[in-house]
Amino acid sequence: MTGEQVADQHSAIEALARIDALHRALTQIVLEDGSLENIGAEVARVLDVGVVVTSTDGRERAAAVTIDHRALLEEHDLVDPTGRIRVERLGGQSVPLRSGAEARSQRVAAGGSDLARLIVVKAHGPISDDDVQSLERAAAVAALLITRQEAITAVENKYQGDFLRDLFLHRTGGPNSDEYVAEHAATFGWDLDRPIVVLCAEIDPLQPDTGPVSRLVRRQWQERFAAAWRQVTRGLDSTIPTVDFSSEVVVLLPVDPDNHGHDAVRRAVTAVAGDKGGGRRSFSVGVSRVAASLHELPEAYAQAQRAVEVGRRVHGGGSTTFFDSLGLHRLIALIPDQSELRSFAHDVLGPLADDTTEAADLRRTLQVLLDTNFNVAEAARSQFFHYNTMRYRVSKLERLLGPLSEDPHLRLDVAVALRVLEITG
């Protein structure tokens, strides 16, 4: 055996010893009820790398990195403005960085479920095959820890969700209801004794041309969505209640009542949305008025639900709608009988309420005329029509609806009917 072969054999033995030692250390961390931070720190120490454990869409969950490691990721555009690591650009392969450095994403999975990503940055030299084997073992141990954490989170979320539903449905009554609520909120680590807005966030429905999606995949989307909200709110304030209600995530966000919570809500929404990379789903948000006491929370929840529903209908998916900004839509949304609303719209608009291209085109022209107070010249410029074309359209609208240019009451009815169509579809 040559000297070179002996050296290679020694190198292989050392690599196997390092892998086994790392595996034993990581297993001990799990047995001692350790954390992802402990796992990241051990991998970083043994392999002399920077480690970031992220969600499947790149949201940081734990890290053991230096400033230089983060600088390398940012320099190569692998971090978005909200701090999310762009895992979709790393894939499952090594990515060369400057000066011989390298980054790699290792999938963390268990039982066919995608759980997380293990991001590794080596500042000096490439990531070797031995290092990759070590990372695979580390990913397996991390999967074990995450699976355990998710099981605990699921149980906690059930109890928290049941309690919050009872609070919203006035089921926490009795002579000492405030004390009961405060006691149970404290067991969850929540602080409800401050001005709060209720925020309802829902993943937007799939587009009609999207293929069928299984219930399991939808549930995975919802779990990842709820986890993103929990992580963001925990970063803002660990006492913020954040609960998954199966089809929506409900957050009781503390706010400055002077600006109705707009700044706090937009910061949270921006942090959750990121740059929409990594497979994130589009979502809509509804926000209540500021609730100054526990007794106002049930109505605040109803307001947030109405806001997200109306906001999505009026503005489309990906919208954030504040209940106070709904204007006339707020009053329309309070009417529970949708058939009566649709009947009103059809009575007022007649054929313009039909679901046809021509009716939709005339409704757009009608809305522009209402917005310009029936100034025909200004409306023509807004729609890039010739003046005479707009005059013709005004005549056609008045034949269908009545003397719109002369009757302000009729114009009001028509304006309300157009808003009703936006909500009822």
PLY file of the C-alpha trace (Angstrom):
ply
format ascii 1.0
element vertex 425
property float x
property float y
property float z
element edge 424
property int vertex1
property int vertex2
end_header
0.00 0.00 0.00
1.47 3.32 -1.05
1.79 6.34 1.19
-0.94 8.09 -0.73
-3.33 5.17 -0.21
-2.54 5.12 3.49
-3.27 8.84 3.72
-6.59 8.36 1.89
-7.50 5.53 4.25
-6.69 7.65 7.28
-8.76 10.50 5.82
-11.72 8.17 5.26
-11.47 6.77 8.80
-11.36 10.27 10.24
-14.37 11.30 8.18
-16.39 8.30 9.35
-15.38 8.98 12.94
-16.46 12.59 12.59
-19.81 11.55 11.09
-20.46 9.03 13.86
-19.43 11.47 16.57
-21.74 14.11 15.15
-24.60 11.64 14.92
-24.15 10.55 18.55
-23.98 14.18 19.70
-27.13 15.11 17.77
-29.01 12.07 19.07
-28.05 13.03 22.62
-29.36 16.55 21.99
-32.77 15.14 21.02
-32.84 12.74 23.99
-32.07 15.63 26.33
-34.96 17.65 24.93
-32.68 19.93 22.95
-33.62 22.39 20.25
-32.95 23.19 16.61
-30.50 25.84 17.86
-28.50 23.08 19.60
-28.46 20.95 16.46
-27.35 23.87 14.30
-24.61 24.81 16.74
-23.26 21.23 16.89
-23.20 20.85 13.10
-21.50 24.24 12.77
-18.87 23.30 15.34
-18.01 19.88 13.97
-18.00 20.76 10.26
-16.71 24.33 10.62
-19.64 25.77 8.68
-22.49 28.21 9.15
-25.90 26.56 9.63
-29.42 27.93 9.25
-32.49 25.75 9.83
-35.45 27.16 7.89
-39.03 26.28 7.08
-39.62 24.70 3.67
-40.14 28.18 2.21
-36.94 29.59 3.73
-38.14 31.25 6.92
-35.38 31.09 9.55
-36.13 28.88 12.54
-32.66 28.53 14.08
-29.16 29.59 13.15
-25.50 29.16 14.01
-23.81 31.54 11.59
-21.33 34.38 11.66
-21.73 37.82 10.12
-19.48 36.64 7.27
-21.75 33.69 6.51
-24.81 35.94 6.32
-22.89 38.39 4.16
-22.06 35.61 1.69
-25.74 34.65 1.38
-26.85 38.26 0.96
-24.08 39.03 -1.54
-25.31 36.25 -3.83
-28.96 37.36 -3.54
-29.96 34.32 -1.48
-31.80 36.40 1.14
-34.92 38.46 0.43
-35.59 41.88 2.05
-37.60 40.28 4.89
-34.73 37.92 5.80
-36.18 34.81 4.15
-33.53 32.57 2.62
-34.35 31.90 -1.00
-34.29 28.11 -0.74
-35.76 27.79 -4.22
-32.49 29.14 -5.62
-30.41 26.66 -3.66
-32.40 23.57 -4.58
-30.75 20.40 -3.35
-27.35 21.12 -4.87
-24.26 22.99 -3.77
-24.04 26.60 -4.99
-20.58 28.17 -5.45
-19.98 31.50 -3.74
-17.08 33.92 -3.97
-13.51 32.99 -3.02
-14.19 29.26 -3.19
-16.98 29.39 -0.59
-20.05 27.20 -1.04
-23.66 26.95 0.15
-25.97 23.96 0.19
-29.56 23.18 1.05
-30.36 19.83 2.65
-33.99 18.67 2.72
-35.37 17.68 6.15
-38.19 15.17 5.73
-39.96 12.35 7.57
-42.73 9.96 6.55
-43.01 11.55 3.13
-43.61 15.01 4.63
-41.35 17.94 3.80
-40.52 19.53 7.16
-37.66 22.00 6.82
-34.39 22.92 5.14
-30.87 22.72 6.54
-28.86 25.53 4.91
-25.08 25.23 5.20
-22.47 27.84 4.25
-18.78 26.92 4.12
-16.66 30.06 3.95
-13.35 28.34 3.12
-13.40 25.68 0.45
-16.12 23.45 -0.98
-18.52 21.20 0.93
-17.06 17.68 0.69
-18.93 14.41 0.14
-18.18 13.51 3.75
-19.78 16.76 4.89
-22.85 15.92 2.80
-23.16 12.56 4.59
-22.93 14.37 7.92
-25.64 16.80 6.81
-27.92 13.93 5.80
-27.59 12.46 9.28
-28.14 15.87 10.85
-31.27 16.31 8.70
-32.62 12.97 9.93
-32.11 13.97 13.57
-33.63 17.41 12.93
-36.66 15.69 11.35
-37.14 13.70 14.55
-37.04 16.85 16.66
-39.35 18.82 14.36
-41.87 15.96 14.24
-41.99 15.95 18.03
-42.37 19.73 18.16
-45.18 19.67 15.59
-47.07 17.06 17.59
-46.85 19.28 20.68
-47.85 22.36 18.67
-50.90 20.55 17.26
-52.15 19.73 20.75
-51.47 23.26 22.00
-53.22 24.78 18.98
-56.32 22.65 19.62
-56.67 23.85 23.20
-55.87 27.43 22.26
-58.32 27.31 19.35
-61.12 25.89 21.51
-60.57 28.60 24.11
-60.49 31.40 21.55
-63.66 30.13 19.84
-65.40 30.07 23.21
-64.28 33.64 23.78
-65.58 34.77 20.37
-68.89 32.93 20.89
-69.49 34.35 24.41
-69.10 30.91 25.98
-66.86 32.15 28.77
-69.71 33.77 30.67
-70.44 33.68 34.36
-69.86 35.95 37.33
-66.08 35.61 37.08
-65.73 35.45 33.30
-62.99 38.09 33.13
-60.96 36.26 35.74
-61.52 32.96 33.92
-60.34 34.43 30.60
-57.32 36.10 32.18
-56.32 32.89 33.96
-56.55 30.73 30.84
-54.86 33.34 28.63
-51.95 33.42 31.09
-51.53 29.63 30.86
-51.00 30.06 27.10
-48.59 32.95 27.65
-51.05 35.47 26.10
-51.52 39.10 27.07
-55.07 40.30 26.32
-55.06 43.30 28.63
-54.25 45.95 25.97
-55.74 47.48 22.79
-56.00 44.73 20.16
-57.12 44.27 16.58
-58.33 40.87 15.44
-56.66 39.81 12.21
-58.06 37.00 10.05
-55.75 35.65 7.36
-56.91 33.15 4.73
-55.08 31.46 1.87
-56.66 32.62 -1.38
-58.71 30.09 -3.40
-57.00 28.40 -6.32
-57.55 29.78 -9.80
-60.14 27.92 -11.92
-57.47 26.70 -14.36
-55.45 25.09 -11.53
-55.56 21.31 -11.38
-57.08 19.38 -8.47
-55.23 19.50 -5.15
-55.58 16.80 -2.52
-56.87 17.47 0.98
-53.48 16.47 2.39
-51.66 19.07 0.30
-54.16 21.76 1.30
-53.65 20.85 4.94
-49.89 21.10 4.49
-50.32 24.57 2.97
-52.46 25.64 5.92
-50.02 24.25 8.49
-47.10 26.05 6.83
-49.18 29.24 6.63
-50.08 29.05 10.33
-46.46 28.30 11.26
-45.34 31.39 9.33
-47.77 33.59 11.26
-46.72 32.07 14.58
-43.07 32.67 13.80
-43.61 36.28 12.72
-45.82 37.20 15.69
-43.45 35.47 18.08
-40.68 37.65 16.71
-42.80 40.76 17.32
-44.06 39.78 20.78
-44.14 36.31 22.33
-47.44 37.10 24.10
-49.46 37.60 20.88
-52.22 34.94 20.46
-51.90 33.26 17.05
-54.21 30.31 16.36
-54.95 28.10 13.36
-58.72 27.78 12.82
-58.28 25.19 10.02
-59.36 27.52 7.20
-58.01 30.76 8.66
-55.31 32.01 10.99
-56.53 34.35 13.72
-54.14 36.80 15.36
-54.91 39.15 18.26
-52.40 41.86 17.43
-51.57 44.58 20.00
-51.65 48.02 18.39
-51.34 51.71 18.94
-55.00 52.84 18.94
-54.04 56.24 17.51
-53.40 54.81 14.02
-55.90 51.90 14.28
-53.12 49.34 14.02
-52.34 49.99 10.35
-48.56 50.08 10.82
-48.40 46.94 12.98
-50.65 44.99 10.62
-48.71 45.93 7.50
-45.39 44.99 9.13
-46.75 41.57 10.06
-48.35 40.94 6.67
-45.17 41.98 4.83
-43.07 39.67 6.99
-45.34 36.68 6.33
-45.65 37.34 2.58
-41.95 38.03 1.96
-41.26 38.09 -1.77
-43.74 35.22 -2.27
-40.93 32.83 -3.17
-40.33 29.32 -1.88
-43.82 28.11 -2.77
-45.67 30.58 -0.58
-49.39 30.88 -1.28
-51.17 34.17 -1.86
-53.38 35.16 1.08
-55.88 37.83 2.08
-56.23 39.55 5.43
-59.15 41.21 7.20
-58.60 43.52 10.17
-61.12 44.62 12.79
-61.50 47.89 14.60
-59.42 48.30 17.74
-60.92 46.33 20.63
-60.23 48.05 23.93
-61.59 45.25 26.16
-62.33 41.53 26.19
-66.04 42.19 25.71
-65.34 43.78 22.30
-63.37 40.81 20.93
-66.37 38.78 19.60
-67.57 41.71 17.49
-64.00 42.44 16.43
-63.65 38.86 15.16
-66.88 39.20 13.14
-65.57 42.47 11.69
-62.29 40.85 10.63
-64.16 37.99 8.93
-66.37 40.42 7.02
-63.36 42.51 6.05
-61.43 39.58 4.55
-64.49 38.34 2.65
-65.49 41.71 1.23
-61.89 42.75 0.59
-61.22 39.66 -1.50
-64.40 40.21 -3.55
-63.69 43.89 -4.17
-59.89 43.93 -4.47
-59.12 40.33 -5.37
-56.67 37.96 -3.71
-53.64 39.13 -1.79
-55.49 42.10 -0.27
-55.34 43.50 3.26
-58.65 45.11 4.20
-59.42 47.13 7.31
-63.04 47.02 8.46
-63.10 50.79 8.97
-62.09 51.34 5.33
-64.94 49.33 3.82
-67.20 52.36 3.55
-70.54 51.44 1.95
-69.39 47.85 1.59
-69.40 47.63 5.39
-73.14 48.30 5.53
-73.88 45.94 2.63
-71.85 43.19 4.31
-74.08 43.45 7.39
-77.12 42.24 5.38
-77.22 38.44 5.79
-79.73 37.75 2.98
-77.57 37.54 -0.15
-80.57 36.73 -2.36
-82.25 39.99 -1.31
-79.10 41.93 -2.17
-78.89 40.30 -5.60
-82.57 40.98 -6.19
-82.02 44.68 -5.37
-79.09 44.88 -7.81
-81.10 43.27 -10.62
-84.13 45.49 -9.94
-82.01 48.65 -10.16
-79.57 47.68 -12.92
-81.80 45.46 -15.04
-79.81 43.91 -17.94
-76.63 45.61 -16.67
-76.59 43.08 -13.80
-76.24 40.19 -16.25
-73.06 38.15 -16.38
-72.12 39.13 -19.94
-69.18 40.94 -21.50
-71.42 43.74 -22.80
-73.05 44.27 -19.38
-69.65 44.35 -17.65
-68.36 46.89 -20.18
-71.36 49.16 -19.64
-71.00 48.83 -15.86
-67.40 50.07 -16.14
-68.56 53.07 -18.15
-71.36 53.71 -15.66
-68.92 53.64 -12.74
-66.62 56.15 -14.48
-69.58 58.46 -15.08
-70.58 58.22 -11.43
-66.99 58.88 -10.34
-66.87 62.02 -12.51
-70.33 63.23 -11.44
-71.60 62.59 -14.98
-69.06 64.91 -16.57
-69.19 63.37 -20.05
-66.01 65.01 -21.32
-63.95 63.89 -18.32
-65.43 60.38 -18.42
-64.58 60.13 -22.15
-60.97 61.06 -21.43
-60.77 58.53 -18.58
-61.91 55.69 -20.85
-60.07 56.96 -23.92
-63.35 57.32 -25.82
-64.35 59.97 -28.32
-66.76 62.48 -26.79
-69.56 61.41 -29.15
-68.98 57.74 -28.25
-69.44 58.58 -24.59
-72.57 60.60 -25.37
-73.96 57.56 -27.16
-73.19 55.37 -24.15
-74.87 57.83 -21.80
-77.99 57.73 -23.95
-77.96 53.93 -23.94
-77.54 53.81 -20.17
-80.43 56.22 -19.65
-82.67 54.14 -21.93
-81.91 51.12 -19.75
-81.89 52.72 -16.30
-83.69 56.05 -16.45
-82.65 59.75 -16.32
-79.32 59.24 -14.56
-77.91 62.64 -15.48
-80.92 64.43 -13.95
-81.99 62.28 -10.98
-79.49 62.21 -8.05
-81.62 59.65 -6.16
-81.48 57.26 -9.10
-77.72 57.73 -9.31
-77.45 56.82 -5.61
-79.47 53.63 -6.12
-77.33 52.69 -9.11
-74.09 53.38 -7.20
-75.25 51.15 -4.32
-76.35 48.40 -6.73
-72.90 48.40 -8.35
-71.32 47.96 -4.93
-73.74 45.12 -4.15
-72.61 43.32 -7.32
-68.99 43.64 -6.20
-69.80 41.82 -2.97
-72.32 39.24 -4.17
-70.70 38.59 -7.53
0 1
1 2
2 3
3 4
4 5
5 6
6 7
7 8
8 9
9 10
10 11
11 12
12 13
13 14
14 15
15 16
16 17
17 18
18 19
19 20
20 21
21 22
22 23
23 24
24 25
25 26
26 27
27 28
28 29
29 30
30 31
31 32
32 33
33 34
34 35
35 36
36 37
37 38
38 39
39 40
40 41
41 42
42 43
43 44
44 45
45 46
46 47
47 48
48 49
49 50
50 51
51 52
52 53
53 54
54 55
55 56
56 57
57 58
58 59
59 60
60 61
61 62
62 63
63 64
64 65
65 66
66 67
67 68
68 69
69 70
70 71
71 72
72 73
73 74
74 75
75 76
76 77
77 78
78 79
79 80
80 81
81 82
82 83
83 84
84 85
85 86
86 87
87 88
88 89
89 90
90 91
91 92
92 93
93 94
94 95
95 96
96 97
97 98
98 99
99 100
100 101
101 102
102 103
103 104
104 105
105 106
106 107
107 108
108 109
109 110
110 111
111 112
112 113
113 114
114 115
115 116
116 117
117 118
118 119
119 120
120 121
121 122
122 123
123 124
124 125
125 126
126 127
127 128
128 129
129 130
130 131
131 132
132 133
133 134
134 135
135 136
136 137
137 138
138 139
139 140
140 141
141 142
142 143
143 144
144 145
145 146
146 147
147 148
148 149
149 150
150 151
151 152
152 153
153 154
154 155
155 156
156 157
157 158
158 159
159 160
160 161
161 162
162 163
163 164
164 165
165 166
166 167
167 168
168 169
169 170
170 171
171 172
172 173
173 174
174 175
175 176
176 177
177 178
178 179
179 180
180 181
181 182
182 183
183 184
184 185
185 186
186 187
187 188
188 189
189 190
190 191
191 192
192 193
193 194
194 195
195 196
196 197
197 198
198 199
199 200
200 201
201 202
202 203
203 204
204 205
205 206
206 207
207 208
208 209
209 210
210 211
211 212
212 213
213 214
214 215
215 216
216 217
217 218
218 219
219 220
220 221
221 222
222 223
223 224
224 225
225 226
226 227
227 228
228 229
229 230
230 231
231 232
232 233
233 234
234 235
235 236
236 237
237 238
238 239
239 240
240 241
241 242
242 243
243 244
244 245
245 246
246 247
247 248
248 249
249 250
250 251
251 252
252 253
253 254
254 255
255 256
256 257
257 258
258 259
259 260
260 261
261 262
262 263
263 264
264 265
265 266
266 267
267 268
268 269
269 270
270 271
271 272
272 273
273 274
274 275
275 276
276 277
277 278
278 279
279 280
280 281
281 282
282 283
283 284
284 285
285 286
286 287
287 288
288 289
289 290
290 291
291 292
292 293
293 294
294 295
295 296
296 297
297 298
298 299
299 300
300 301
301 302
302 303
303 304
304 305
305 306
306 307
307 308
308 309
309 310
310 311
311 312
312 313
313 314
314 315
315 316
316 317
317 318
318 319
319 320
320 321
321 322
322 323
323 324
324 325
325 326
326 327
327 328
328 329
329 330
330 331
331 332
332 333
333 334
334 335
335 336
336 337
337 338
338 339
339 340
340 341
341 342
342 343
343 344
344 345
345 346
346 347
347 348
348 349
349 350
350 351
351 352
352 353
353 354
354 355
355 356
356 357
357 358
358 359
359 360
360 361
361 362
362 363
363 364
364 365
365 366
366 367
367 368
368 369
369 370
370 371
371 372
372 373
373 374
374 375
375 376
376 377
377 378
378 379
379 380
380 381
381 382
382 383
383 384
384 385
385 386
386 387
387 388
388 389
389 390
390 391
391 392
392 393
393 394
394 395
395 396
396 397
397 398
398 399
399 400
400 401
401 402
402 403
403 404
404 405
405 406
406 407
407 408
408 409
409 410
410 411
411 412
412 413
413 414
414 415
415 416
416 417
417 418
418 419
419 420
420 421
421 422
422 423
423 424
